């Protein structure tokens, strides 16, 4: 699986040049990046920073598919996964030039639940900094830029008064963490790419044409016509289109796509505190009362939601309202045909109900119609990304399930460096797709799934 770069890349560019001259073609693509989301734009931008003139192929509007369908949040807190933590740390280091448009805040993530579970999470994340334990609010560092603060019962309600009703439970406040503007970051990457000679083109990726067993040209559909584009380097970063793209190239890696939805609720009375961090309910819960379950048990779509559901309901303030996210039983699709899944009619209410243990006052919003949208999260069995070579001249960047916003810069930079023969850190090689060809590889199921 080891590529021959930079030799391989140079061979590809030389072949594309020769092909163009032989056929009298005007088009030669030094680097073709499939996908105009944050991951694809990041890869293209960092390739352009290294002297290439990449083209980004997108069939929809850029950044419209998955990049803006999440909480747009970030954190340097990955219990049990030092490699993912290193990836996000790299991304945060690269964020500084874009801070003016991405507007990151540092409010943090606040996990709420049983102390023993919160402490266990903290101990699995030494990369996140020192663990500080607080029995009272006086010792809590409100403006801390890093580290973990474990708030014991009593202290939780003192520091966050709107959580004072949670008797016997604690909170784990992790930083650096917060949220940012995915659209602002993405548009800055696109503008930077264009300034460096790159291009955004609209069309659909269909597959590749091979010569001598090597992928030499991309098959593209544009304006109803099919074309072949010779390339020197191909990067597959099509978000939810990744499973189909890999199958078209003969690389059926173990991927699934899960539809996820978020709901924005207007909140003129401030029932969700405007100053709150990202709030996460870290306990299993039942979201319907017994009398409600009796009325709903005949509803086939709702039946799976009537029992005990896993942790993970979360929300944060947004403008004059708040975002609520809770997808407790996501269904899996092998290869979605579109970009945006249709939310079920109850998606917003499920997300709202998931936040009731944290903020009981939100019950007053039952019946309010939220704005709901969503996207597909493509994931590997262990919920780690795919980053690295597929075959000579073909690379992949995807399966950033639920953490694409926070990981895009580091992933794009690592892929560009690796593809052009630079040395890359061990954490990047840990995400190489070739790991699934190793009989000894044992992915840890769902390692990062519910840590948000």
Secondary structure by P-SEA (a helix, b strand, c coil): ccccaaaaaaaaaaaaaaaaaaacccccccbbbccccaaaaaaaaaaaaaccbbbbbbcccccccccccccccccccccccaaaaaaaaaaaaaccccccccccccbbbbbbccaaaaaaaaaacccccbbbbbcccccccccccbbbbbbcaaaaaaacccccccccbbbbbbcccccccaaaaaaaaaaaaaaaccbbbbbbbcccccccccccbbbbbcccbbbbbbbcbbbbccccaaaaaaaaaccccbbbbbbbbbbbbbbcccccccccccccccbbbbcccaaaaaacccccccccccccccccccccccccbbbbbbccbbbbbccccccccccccaaaaaaaaaacccccccccccccccbbbbbbbbbccccccccccccccbbbbccccccccccaaaaaaaaaaaaacccccaaaaaaccccccccccccccccccccc
